[in-house]
């Protein structure tokens, strides 16, 4: 529609020739060159609209805007056409080199029913795409980490650790390794589940034991690195087949990342991905556990030492690891109240917004009160020549002398004159005002007289200018 509109504009322009070649796509784009940014934006938007907007997948989910993307494809919001439930839809082109979405859907079906596992709504093939429809969840721990200034307090880390160990234990109990433990793959819930940690993204998950015999996969070496290098275990860097111990070691790096704000092997530069992985491996292997956990509770070093003590096919004692952190939690005097760092930050920001709104409303009331009650203000409106004199001092309740209203928790410690709202003027205090919140009729009449006088002067000036031009 936009392209046709611009073609019509150019067709009507007098400077264009009647030659149809002037309206060819190449010439049209050349003529729109000065508006290239707009043109590109339009083309991208049109492409998105034609590809996804108003598309129905699974026979009942109408796609909305994109909310994420990854190596697999894109994630979109979608709405159930009957119930209007909002869900998340993962879309992967089925011609991709290594499709993984339908495999991930199988794992979600196996894991269904577990605490902290997103519900799967629908999966299958739709046109040229593989589709996976899941429950919509809240922000990832990485998002919240950034929101909180890239640092979590110990209490938040310990409350998260308890749930994260439980999620990994559940995945292992179903016979699978996650193999990509990182903050981006743990999300908080929404609504009543806002305090629950969810584990997601099973595209790299692998079965580590036979479903029937429970026989463990064999030990192997010379394996390529699978997962995210920053949080990968030492054995993964060394090319050893991953097992349950590696998921837990990766979780340890995530917890320290939250506590420290960063890990020692972040930000390393290299020419190729392999060289970067080698540098990360070298730094990770050369950093002693005690140095990594320095200035943090000893329980974190104990956690790593335990993970490193596990053999390839040994079942970890998940209960021991949770007790390790729970005892630290109790010793620190914390309460498991689900008040995370972001909970406090959101509350503080909402309080600040509320205080600002209250302050703005109170200032508006004061200004209205001053305007209604002060004859000096009306005089200034009537005549711009009326200046401030010693007999006409400025109002004490002007904007520059206003005080920020205290919060309810601080009112007891504040003088009474600041803890109460200023009284609005009434009819008895100012008989010229019929309504304390609106202008008086005399004020309006004054403004009308000033406006009429200004218009008369403007007309007189225009007439003089016309006479002068005529005489010239």
Secondary structure by P-SEA (a helix, b strand, c coil): caaaaaaaaaaaccccccccccccaaaaaaaaccaaaaaaaaaaaaaaaacccccccccccccccccccccccbbbbbbcccccbbbbbbbbccccccccaaaaaaaaaaacccccbbbbccccccccbbbbbbccccccaaaaaaaacccccaaaaaaaaaaaaaaaaaaaaacccccccccccccccccccccbbbbccccccccccccccccccccccccccccccccccccccccccccaaaaaaaaaaaaaaaaaccccccccccccaaaaaaaaaaaaaacccccccccccaaaaaaaaaaaacccccccaaaaaaaaaaaaaaaaccccccccaaaaaaaaaaaaaaaaaaaaaaaaaaaaaaaaccaaaaaaaaccccccccccccccccccccccccccccccccccccccccccccccccccccccccccaaaaaaaaaaaaaaaaaaaaaaaaaaaaaaac
